[in-house]
Amino acid sequence: MKGANRFFRLAMALLIFFFFCVALWVWAFYLRYKIHFG
C-alpha cells in the first residue's frame, strides 16, 4: 500500500504541474491576443 500511496502522490504532482503549465500557456496566449488586438 505504501507504493500505491507514493504513486498516487506522484500522479497528483504531475497533474498539478500539467495544469500549471496549461494555465501559464493560456495566460500568455491571452496576453498576446490582448496586446495584438487591444
N, C-alpha and C positions, 0 to 999 in steps of 0.2 A: 504493500500500500504506500510505502514511502516513495518508491519510484514513480508511482502514478501521480502522487502529490507534486513531485518535482516536475514531472512532465506537464501537469496542469498549470503550474506556476510559469513555466517556460512559454506555454501556449498563450497565457494571458499577457505576458510581457511582449511577445511578438505581436499580438493583436493590438495592444496599446501603441506599440511602435509604428505599426502599419497605419493605424487610424491617425496618429500624429503626422505621419508623412503625407497622407492624403489631405488632411486639413491644411497643412502648410502649402501644398501644391495648389489647392483650390484657392487659398487666400492670395497667393502670388498671382494666380491667373486672374482673379477678380481685381487685384490692384492694377495689373497691366491693362485690363479692359477698361477700368475706370479712368486711368490716365489717358488711354488712347482715344476714348470716346467722350470723356469727361464733362 
